[in-house]
Amino acid sequence: MAKCSCASGFKWLPLVRFGSFRSTLVVVAVVVVVVVVVVVVVVVVVVVVVVVVVVTAVREKSFTYQYHFDLSFSAYAQSKECIHTN
């Protein structure tokens, strides 16, 4: 009876040897994965920074508009009071 080896079906798995074609593919694959991860992290950081800057600017702008509105309204109210009292 012939011996059946389970490992015989896995002869195609690459043994990474320095300078071989398969090791070059493994190195290229690792470099590509690292580059993709770095690009994704950079994009996420840029998007977060842009969102924070935009939200901060909108809040400051609305606060500034509200402040100017309050000042102009109080000046308008004071002028109306002056007109009514005079």
BAKOLVO-770765 format. One line per 10 residues: number of its first residue (from 0); for each residue x, y, z of N, C-alpha, C. Coordinates in steps of 0.1 Angstrom, whole numbers, always signed. Example, Ala and Ser with C-alpha at 12.3 -4.5 7.8 and 13.67 -1.06 7.14 Angstrom:
<pakes>
0 = +132:-57:+78:+123:-45:+78:+132:-33:+78  +128:-22:+71:+137:-11:+71:+129:+0:+79
</pakes>
This chain:
<pakes>
0 = +9:-12:+0:+0:+0:+0:+9:+12:+0  +5:+22:-8:+14:+34:-10:+11:+44:+2  +21:+50:+6:+20:+60:+17:+14:+73:+11  +4:+79:+17:-1:+91:+13:+4:+102:+22  +10:+112:+16:+15:+123:+24:+7:+135:+21  +2:+141:+32:-7:+153:+31:+1:+165:+26  +14:+165:+28:+23:+176:+24:+26:+176:+9  +23:+165:+3:+26:+164:-12:+18:+174:-20  +6:+177:-15:-3:+187:-23:+2:+201:-21  +11:+204:-12:+15:+218:-9:+29:+221:-14
10 = +34:+213:-24:+47:+216:-29:+48:+229:-37  +36:+234:-41:+36:+247:-48:+38:+259:-39  +37:+257:-26:+39:+268:-17:+53:+273:-18  +55:+286:-19:+68:+291:-21:+76:+291:-8  +88:+286:-10:+98:+288:+1:+106:+300:-2  +105:+310:+6:+111:+323:+2:+126:+322:+3  +133:+323:-8:+147:+323:-8:+152:+337:-13  +162:+342:-7:+167:+356:-11:+171:+356:-25  +166:+365:-33:+169:+367:-47:+161:+359:-56  +152:+351:-51:+144:+343:-61:+132:+351:-65
20 = +125:+347:-76:+114:+354:-81:+103:+355:-71  +100:+344:-64:+89:+343:-55:+92:+352:-43  +104:+353:-38:+107:+362:-27:+106:+377:-32  +109:+380:-44:+107:+393:-50:+92:+396:-49  +83:+387:-53:+69:+389:-53:+64:+392:-39  +69:+384:-29:+65:+386:-15:+69:+400:-10  +81:+404:-14:+86:+417:-10:+78:+428:-16  +75:+426:-29:+66:+436:-36:+52:+437:-30  +47:+425:-26:+33:+425:-20:+33:+432:-7  +44:+429:+1:+45:+436:+15:+46:+451:+13
30 = +55:+455:+4:+56:+470:+1:+43:+476:-3  +36:+469:-12:+23:+475:-17:+13:+476:-5  +13:+466:+3:+3:+466:+15:+7:+478:+24  +20:+479:+27:+25:+490:+36:+21:+503:+30  +24:+505:+17:+21:+518:+10:+6:+521:+11  -3:+511:+8:-17:+513:+9:-22:+517:+23  -16:+510:+33:-20:+513:+47:-16:+528:+50  -3:+532:+46:+1:+545:+49:-8:+555:+42  -11:+553:+29:-20:+562:+22:-33:+563:+28  -39:+552:+33:-52:+553:+39:-51:+561:+52
40 = -41:+559:+60:-39:+566:+73:-38:+581:+70  -30:+585:+60:-28:+599:+56:-41:+605:+52  -49:+598:+43:-61:+603:+39:-71:+605:+50  -71:+596:+60:-80:+597:+71:-76:+609:+80  -63:+611:+82:-59:+622:+90:-62:+635:+83  -60:+636:+70:-63:+648:+63:-78:+651:+63  -86:+641:+62:-101:+643:+62:-105:+648:+76  -100:+642:+87:-103:+646:+100:-99:+661:+103  -87:+664:+98:-82:+678:+100:-91:+688:+92  -94:+685:+80:-103:+694:+72:-117:+695:+79
50 = -122:+684:+84:-135:+685:+90:-134:+694:+103  -124:+692:+111:-122:+700:+123:-121:+715:+120  -113:+718:+109:-111:+732:+105:-124:+738:+100  -131:+731:+92:-144:+736:+87:-154:+738:+98  -155:+728:+107:-165:+730:+118:-161:+741:+127  -148:+743:+130:-144:+754:+138:-146:+767:+131  -144:+768:+118:-146:+781:+111:-161:+784:+110  -169:+774:+108:-184:+776:+108:-189:+781:+121  -184:+775:+132:-188:+779:+145:-184:+793:+148  -171:+797:+145:-166:+810:+148:-174:+820:+139
60 = -177:+817:+127:-184:+826:+118:-198:+828:+123  -205:+817:+127:-219:+819:+132:-218:+827:+145  -208:+825:+154:-207:+832:+166:-205:+847:+163  -196:+850:+153:-193:+864:+149:-206:+870:+144  -213:+863:+135:-225:+869:+130:-235:+871:+141  -237:+862:+150:-246:+864:+161:-242:+876:+170  -229:+877:+172:-224:+888:+180:-227:+901:+173  -224:+902:+160:-227:+915:+153:-242:+917:+153  -250:+907:+151:-265:+908:+151:-269:+914:+165  -264:+908:+175:-268:+913:+189:-264:+928:+191
70 = -252:+931:+186:-248:+945:+187:-257:+954:+179  -259:+951:+167:-267:+959:+158:-282:+960:+163  -287:+949:+168:-300:+949:+174:-301:+957:+186  -291:+957:+195:-292:+965:+207:-290:+980:+203  -282:+983:+193:-281:+997:+189:-294:+1001:+183  -300:+992:+175:-314:+996:+169:-324:+998:+180  -324:+989:+190:-333:+991:+201:-331:+1004:+209  -318:+1007:+211:-315:+1019:+218:-319:+1031:+210  -318:+1031:+197:-322:+1042:+189:-337:+1044:+189  -344:+1032:+189:-359:+1033:+190:-363:+1039:+203
80 = -356:+1035:+214:-360:+1040:+227:-357:+1055:+228  -346:+1060:+221:-343:+1074:+221:-354:+1081:+213  -359:+1076:+202:-369:+1082:+194:-382:+1083:+202  -385:+1072:+209:-398:+1072:+217:-397:+1081:+229  -386:+1083:+235:-385:+1091:+246:-384:+1106:+243  -379:+1108:+231:-377:+1123:+227:-389:+1128:+220
</pakes>
